[in-house]
């Protein structure tokens, strides 16, 4: 066995260890494994992408963007780098750059579900919810059980003050996962805005029970109780 074969084996072991750590939510350990693999083979595009994923997982979004940039300098049409970089940019709330990158990805793979979903998320981040819904609908048409797209469509409908329609999408998500905290909270807020205070309080209190640290949940419950008592 020559040195190249030995190095490839070492890389495979490190990548497997990193992926196993990632599956356990230990992105820091995963990153350490991937970076060791890159020391052996610095321009391995697959491992470079994995570094970006791990950096996103630990919330180091600017560093993740830079990691995917290194991939794209070698392979400008790498769809995994383009979509994952877009996701990191969305998490970092740099929606304008995210839109620029996801448009590149869309030209390469216009029917890719991840591309369509991220295009919707990016447009929603730019407060273009009607356009975002158009892309979520494309995702749902291609993948009827894409609960991420259902939830995001519900949020966009909520922001457009279409509370009744948004509730239907939150219900679809909650039928699949009754403990989806964000869907419970938004359903509660939508019901509150429709004047359905009993149902709203039920959802909001479930949200509080599942995660007491949910932002603004105490205020939402108090507001709902006050409005119900005022009736």
C-alpha positions as CSV (number, residue, x, y, z in Angstrom):
1,X,0.0,0.0,0.0
2,X,1.5,3.3,-1.0
3,X,1.4,6.6,0.9
4,X,-1.6,8.0,-1.0
5,X,-3.7,5.0,-0.1
6,X,-2.7,5.3,3.5
7,X,-3.6,9.0,3.6
8,X,-7.0,8.2,2.0
9,X,-7.7,5.7,4.7
10,X,-6.8,8.2,7.4
11,X,-9.1,10.8,5.8
12,X,-11.9,8.2,5.6
13,X,-11.5,7.4,9.3
14,X,-11.5,11.1,10.3
15,X,-14.5,11.9,8.2
16,X,-16.4,8.9,9.6
17,X,-15.5,10.1,13.1
18,X,-16.6,13.6,12.3
19,X,-19.9,12.6,10.8
20,X,-20.6,10.4,13.8
21,X,-19.9,13.3,16.1
22,X,-22.1,15.5,14.0
23,X,-25.0,13.1,14.3
24,X,-24.7,13.3,18.0
25,X,-24.8,17.1,17.8
26,X,-21.1,17.5,18.7
27,X,-20.2,19.9,15.9
28,X,-17.0,21.0,17.7
29,X,-15.6,17.5,17.7
30,X,-16.8,17.0,14.1
31,X,-15.0,20.2,13.1
32,X,-11.8,19.0,14.7
33,X,-11.9,15.7,12.8
34,X,-12.6,17.5,9.4
35,X,-9.8,20.0,10.0
36,X,-7.4,17.1,10.7
37,X,-8.5,15.5,7.4
38,X,-7.8,18.7,5.6
39,X,-4.2,18.8,7.0
40,X,-3.7,15.6,5.1
41,X,-5.4,16.7,1.9
42,X,-6.0,20.5,1.9
43,X,-8.1,20.7,-1.3
44,X,-10.5,17.8,-0.7
45,X,-13.8,19.5,-1.7
46,X,-16.0,17.0,0.2
47,X,-14.2,17.6,3.5
48,X,-14.1,21.3,2.9
49,X,-17.9,21.3,2.6
50,X,-18.1,19.3,5.8
51,X,-16.0,21.9,7.6
52,X,-18.6,24.5,6.5
53,X,-21.5,22.3,7.8
54,X,-19.8,21.9,11.2
55,X,-19.1,25.7,11.5
56,X,-22.8,26.3,10.7
57,X,-23.7,23.8,13.3
58,X,-21.8,25.6,16.1
59,X,-23.2,29.0,15.0
60,X,-20.0,30.4,13.4
61,X,-21.8,31.6,10.3
62,X,-19.2,34.1,8.9
63,X,-16.5,31.4,9.2
64,X,-18.9,28.9,7.5
65,X,-19.4,31.3,4.7
66,X,-15.7,31.6,4.3
67,X,-15.3,27.8,4.3
68,X,-17.8,27.4,1.5
69,X,-16.1,30.3,-0.4
70,X,-12.9,28.2,-0.4
71,X,-14.9,25.4,-2.1
72,X,-16.5,27.7,-4.6
73,X,-13.1,29.1,-5.6
74,X,-12.2,25.6,-6.7
75,X,-15.6,24.5,-8.0
76,X,-17.9,27.5,-8.7
77,X,-20.9,25.3,-9.5
78,X,-20.7,23.1,-6.4
79,X,-24.4,23.0,-5.5
80,X,-23.7,21.7,-1.9
81,X,-21.5,24.7,-1.2
82,X,-23.9,27.2,-2.8
83,X,-26.9,25.9,-0.9
84,X,-25.1,25.5,2.4
85,X,-23.5,28.9,2.2
86,X,-26.9,30.3,1.5
87,X,-28.2,28.7,4.7
88,X,-25.3,30.1,6.7
89,X,-26.0,33.6,5.2
90,X,-29.7,33.3,6.1
91,X,-28.8,32.3,9.7
92,X,-26.5,35.3,9.8
93,X,-29.4,37.4,8.4
94,X,-27.4,38.6,5.4
95,X,-30.3,38.0,3.1
96,X,-29.1,40.1,0.1
97,X,-25.9,38.0,-0.2
98,X,-28.0,34.9,0.4
99,X,-30.3,35.8,-2.5
100,X,-27.3,36.4,-4.8
101,X,-25.9,33.0,-4.0
102,X,-29.1,31.0,-4.2
103,X,-29.9,32.6,-7.6
104,X,-26.6,31.1,-8.8
105,X,-27.7,27.7,-7.4
106,X,-31.1,28.0,-9.1
107,X,-29.4,28.6,-12.5
108,X,-27.5,25.3,-12.0
109,X,-30.3,23.2,-10.6
110,X,-33.6,25.0,-11.0
111,X,-35.7,22.1,-9.7
112,X,-33.5,21.2,-6.7
113,X,-35.8,21.1,-3.6
114,X,-33.2,22.5,-1.3
115,X,-32.6,25.4,-3.7
116,X,-36.3,26.1,-3.9
117,X,-36.7,26.0,-0.1
118,X,-33.8,28.2,0.5
119,X,-35.0,30.7,-2.1
120,X,-38.2,30.9,-0.2
121,X,-36.5,31.4,3.1
122,X,-34.2,34.1,1.6
123,X,-37.2,36.0,0.1
124,X,-39.0,35.7,3.4
125,X,-36.0,37.2,5.1
126,X,-36.2,40.1,2.7
127,X,-39.9,40.5,3.7
128,X,-41.1,39.3,0.3
129,X,-43.5,36.8,1.7
130,X,-45.8,36.5,-1.3
131,X,-42.8,35.5,-3.4
132,X,-41.5,33.2,-0.7
133,X,-44.9,31.4,-0.7
134,X,-44.5,30.8,-4.4
135,X,-41.3,28.8,-3.8
136,X,-42.6,27.0,-0.7
137,X,-45.6,25.8,-2.9
138,X,-43.1,24.5,-5.4
139,X,-41.3,22.5,-2.7
140,X,-44.6,21.1,-1.3
141,X,-45.7,20.1,-4.8
142,X,-42.5,18.1,-5.3
143,X,-42.3,16.8,-1.8
144,X,-45.8,16.8,-0.1
145,X,-44.4,15.9,3.3
146,X,-41.9,18.7,3.4
147,X,-42.9,20.0,6.8
148,X,-40.2,22.7,6.8
149,X,-41.8,24.3,3.8
150,X,-45.3,23.9,5.3
151,X,-44.1,25.7,8.5
152,X,-42.4,28.4,6.6
153,X,-45.4,29.0,4.4
154,X,-47.5,29.2,7.5
155,X,-45.2,31.9,8.9
156,X,-45.3,33.9,5.7
157,X,-49.1,33.7,5.6
158,X,-49.2,34.8,9.2
159,X,-47.0,37.8,8.4
160,X,-49.4,38.6,5.5
161,X,-52.2,38.6,8.2
162,X,-53.8,35.5,6.6
163,X,-54.3,34.0,10.0
164,X,-56.9,31.4,9.1
165,X,-54.9,30.0,6.2
166,X,-51.7,30.0,8.2
167,X,-53.4,28.0,11.0
168,X,-54.1,25.2,8.5
169,X,-50.4,24.9,7.7
170,X,-49.4,24.9,11.4
171,X,-51.9,22.2,12.0
172,X,-50.4,20.1,9.2
173,X,-47.0,20.4,10.9
174,X,-48.3,19.7,14.4
175,X,-50.2,16.6,13.2
176,X,-46.8,15.3,12.2
177,X,-44.9,16.6,15.2
178,X,-47.2,17.8,18.1
179,X,-44.2,19.2,19.9
180,X,-42.9,21.5,17.1
181,X,-42.5,24.5,19.4
182,X,-42.4,27.3,16.8
183,X,-45.5,25.9,15.0
184,X,-47.4,25.8,18.4
185,X,-46.4,29.3,19.2
186,X,-47.4,30.7,15.8
187,X,-50.7,28.8,15.8
188,X,-51.4,30.3,19.2
189,X,-50.6,33.8,17.9
190,X,-52.7,33.3,14.8
191,X,-55.7,32.1,16.8
192,X,-55.3,35.0,19.2
193,X,-55.4,37.4,16.2
194,X,-58.6,35.7,15.1
195,X,-60.2,36.3,18.5
196,X,-60.1,32.5,19.3
197,X,-58.5,33.1,22.7
198,X,-59.2,29.7,24.4
199,X,-57.5,27.8,21.6
200,X,-54.7,30.4,21.5
201,X,-54.0,30.1,25.2
202,X,-53.9,26.3,24.9
203,X,-51.2,26.5,22.2
204,X,-49.2,29.2,24.0
205,X,-49.2,27.4,27.3
206,X,-48.1,24.2,25.6
207,X,-45.3,26.2,24.1
208,X,-44.3,27.5,27.5
209,X,-44.4,24.0,29.0
210,X,-42.2,22.6,26.3
211,X,-39.7,25.5,26.3
212,X,-39.9,28.1,29.1
213,X,-37.2,30.1,27.3
214,X,-39.2,30.7,24.2
215,X,-38.8,34.4,23.4
216,X,-41.8,36.6,24.3
217,X,-44.0,33.6,25.3
218,X,-44.9,35.0,28.7
219,X,-45.9,38.3,27.1
220,X,-48.0,36.6,24.5
221,X,-49.9,34.6,27.1
222,X,-50.5,37.7,29.3
223,X,-51.8,39.6,26.2
224,X,-54.1,36.8,25.3
225,X,-55.5,36.5,28.8
226,X,-56.1,40.2,29.0
227,X,-57.9,40.3,25.7
228,X,-60.0,37.2,26.7
229,X,-61.0,38.8,30.0
230,X,-61.9,42.1,28.2
231,X,-64.5,40.3,26.1
